[in-house]
């Protein structure tokens, strides 16, 4: 079976600025992968290349065996992308927006309603679902966008900073949804600054720094690389400080 995501020698430049340099990485199906790095390291650029919003200057990106750029529609049909700033059509209610997303992916009304009921309950958005989204808080928009991303049961969920603006109860619900998604055969590629979340749920972790992949592995493998048995935060700080040296 093809991996969920393959990055093969990917490079991306903006003028003279190298955002991502020779990045090769595979994320198998059924894995929750956390992608970490300081601001400006190349995380969001990488995510946008996976989602097909940016094209690499060199290298190839595949989603479920489909090459982004050459077979982009087939790739995007397998993928859901949630940016760091949630976008919703603000003249729709939350329910109308979710129905619109379900229709785009060809879900039957019966299947849409089954999946939507589960997500509404898990993300606790029922109270606001029939209000116009232009009155939603950032956290409420994030919850609705997460529901929209999971609604068509994507093979690959790509998400940038999923926990921003969420209260602790919703953070727990989102973590549980991500874990369930991978245990059911889906894959999650998650960029985050919330190291505690990555430490708690990630199967593997990649650390990018100054446009290059600095470390890759399970938490235990990263501990061996850093030669310490401490938290992911301490490992992250040590490895990135060494990368500055």
Secondary structure as the mmCIF struct_conf table of DSSP 4:
data_model
#
loop_
_struct_conf.conf_type_id
_struct_conf.id
_struct_conf.beg_label_comp_id
_struct_conf.beg_label_asym_id
_struct_conf.beg_label_seq_id
_struct_conf.end_label_comp_id
_struct_conf.end_label_asym_id
_struct_conf.end_label_seq_id
BEND BEND1 UNK A 4 UNK A 4
STRN STRN1 UNK A 5 UNK A 14
TURN_TY1_P TURN_TY1_P1 UNK A 15 UNK A 16
STRN STRN2 UNK A 17 UNK A 27
TURN_TY1_P TURN_TY1_P2 UNK A 29 UNK A 30
STRN STRN3 UNK A 32 UNK A 36
TURN_TY1_P TURN_TY1_P3 UNK A 39 UNK A 40
BEND BEND2 UNK A 41 UNK A 42
HELX_RH_AL_P HELX_RH_AL_P1 UNK A 43 UNK A 50
TURN_TY1_P TURN_TY1_P4 UNK A 51 UNK A 52
BEND BEND3 UNK A 53 UNK A 54
BEND BEND4 UNK A 57 UNK A 57
STRN STRN4 UNK A 58 UNK A 63
TURN_TY1_P TURN_TY1_P5 UNK A 64 UNK A 65
STRN STRN5 UNK A 66 UNK A 67
TURN_TY1_P TURN_TY1_P6 UNK A 68 UNK A 70
BEND BEND5 UNK A 71 UNK A 71
HELX_RH_AL_P HELX_RH_AL_P2 UNK A 72 UNK A 77
TURN_TY1_P TURN_TY1_P7 UNK A 78 UNK A 78
STRN STRN6 UNK A 79 UNK A 82
BEND BEND6 UNK A 84 UNK A 85
TURN_TY1_P TURN_TY1_P8 UNK A 90 UNK A 91
BEND BEND7 UNK A 92 UNK A 92
STRN STRN7 UNK A 93 UNK A 93
HELX_RH_AL_P HELX_RH_AL_P3 UNK A 94 UNK A 104
TURN_TY1_P TURN_TY1_P9 UNK A 105 UNK A 106
HELX_RH_AL_P HELX_RH_AL_P4 UNK A 109 UNK A 123
TURN_TY1_P TURN_TY1_P10 UNK A 124 UNK A 124
HELX_RH_3T_P HELX_RH_3T_P1 UNK A 126 UNK A 128
TURN_TY1_P TURN_TY1_P11 UNK A 129 UNK A 130
BEND BEND8 UNK A 131 UNK A 131
STRN STRN8 UNK A 132 UNK A 132
HELX_RH_3T_P HELX_RH_3T_P2 UNK A 133 UNK A 135
HELX_RH_AL_P HELX_RH_AL_P5 UNK A 138 UNK A 151
TURN_TY1_P TURN_TY1_P12 UNK A 152 UNK A 153
BEND BEND9 UNK A 155 UNK A 155
STRN STRN9 UNK A 156 UNK A 160
BEND BEND10 UNK A 161 UNK A 161
TURN_TY1_P TURN_TY1_P13 UNK A 162 UNK A 165
HELX_RH_AL_P HELX_RH_AL_P6 UNK A 168 UNK A 183
TURN_TY1_P TURN_TY1_P14 UNK A 184 UNK A 185
STRN STRN10 UNK A 187 UNK A 191
BEND BEND11 UNK A 193 UNK A 193
HELX_RH_AL_P HELX_RH_AL_P7 UNK A 195 UNK A 201
BEND BEND12 UNK A 203 UNK A 203
STRN STRN11 UNK A 204 UNK A 209
TURN_TY1_P TURN_TY1_P15 UNK A 210 UNK A 211
STRN STRN12 UNK A 212 UNK A 217
HELX_RH_AL_P HELX_RH_AL_P8 UNK A 219 UNK A 226
TURN_TY1_P TURN_TY1_P16 UNK A 227 UNK A 227
BEND BEND13 UNK A 230 UNK A 230
HELX_RH_AL_P HELX_RH_AL_P9 UNK A 232 UNK A 244
#
